[in-house]
Amino acid sequence: MTPVSDPDDLQALVELSGAGEQVLADLDACVQRLHQVQRAKVMLASLDTVTLRGVLAARRARLSGEVAAS
């Protein structure tokens, strides 16, 4: 590895090396969110067709309203 001597590069390395705990916390939050997504998909898969279509239609309508309001 090439030694770093540029002050800006050294400062960037110090900042990056101190970010480990936050990066791990962010990763943990992402993994937890992924588990929530997977559980939601399982729950949605258990719905009957009529209910699922109704929920999806309501979501589409809500999203269309949000896009139009933007």
C-alpha positions as CSV (number, residue, x, y, z in Angstrom):
1,M,0.0,0.0,0.0
2,T,1.3,3.4,-0.9
3,P,1.9,5.8,2.0
4,V,-0.4,8.8,2.2
5,S,1.1,12.1,3.0
6,D,-1.4,14.6,1.5
7,P,-3.2,16.4,4.5
8,D,-6.6,16.2,2.8
9,D,-6.2,12.5,2.1
10,L,-5.0,11.9,5.7
11,Q,-8.1,13.8,7.0
12,A,-10.4,11.8,4.8
13,L,-8.8,8.5,6.1
14,V,-9.3,9.6,9.7
15,E,-12.9,10.5,9.0
16,L,-13.6,7.2,7.2
17,S,-11.9,5.1,9.9
18,G,-14.1,6.7,12.6
19,A,-17.3,5.9,10.7
20,G,-17.3,2.2,11.4
21,E,-19.8,2.2,14.2
22,Q,-22.3,4.3,12.3
23,V,-21.9,2.2,9.2
24,L,-22.7,-0.9,11.2
25,A,-25.7,0.8,12.8
26,D,-26.9,1.8,9.3
27,L,-26.4,-1.7,8.0
28,D,-28.3,-3.2,10.9
29,A,-31.2,-0.8,10.3
30,C,-31.2,-1.8,6.6
31,V,-31.3,-5.5,7.5
32,Q,-34.1,-4.9,9.9
33,R,-36.1,-3.1,7.2
34,L,-35.4,-5.9,4.8
35,H,-36.8,-8.4,7.3
36,Q,-39.9,-6.2,7.6
37,V,-40.3,-6.1,3.8
38,Q,-40.0,-9.9,3.7
39,R,-42.6,-10.3,6.4
40,A,-45.0,-7.9,4.6
41,K,-44.6,-9.9,1.4
42,V,-45.5,-13.1,3.2
43,M,-48.5,-11.5,4.8
44,L,-49.7,-10.0,1.5
45,A,-49.3,-13.4,-0.2
46,S,-51.8,-14.9,2.3
47,L,-54.5,-12.4,1.2
48,D,-57.3,-13.5,-1.1
49,T,-57.3,-12.1,-4.6
50,V,-60.1,-9.6,-4.1
51,T,-58.6,-8.1,-1.0
52,L,-55.1,-7.9,-2.5
53,R,-56.4,-6.2,-5.7
54,G,-58.4,-3.7,-3.6
55,V,-55.3,-2.9,-1.5
56,L,-53.1,-2.5,-4.6
57,A,-55.8,-0.3,-6.3
58,A,-55.9,2.0,-3.2
59,R,-52.2,2.2,-3.2
60,R,-52.0,3.1,-6.9
61,A,-54.7,5.8,-6.4
62,R,-52.8,7.2,-3.4
63,L,-49.5,7.3,-5.3
64,S,-51.2,8.9,-8.3
65,G,-52.5,11.6,-6.0
66,E,-49.1,12.2,-4.5
67,V,-47.5,12.5,-8.0
68,A,-50.2,14.9,-9.1
69,A,-49.7,17.0,-6.0
70,S,-46.0,17.3,-6.5
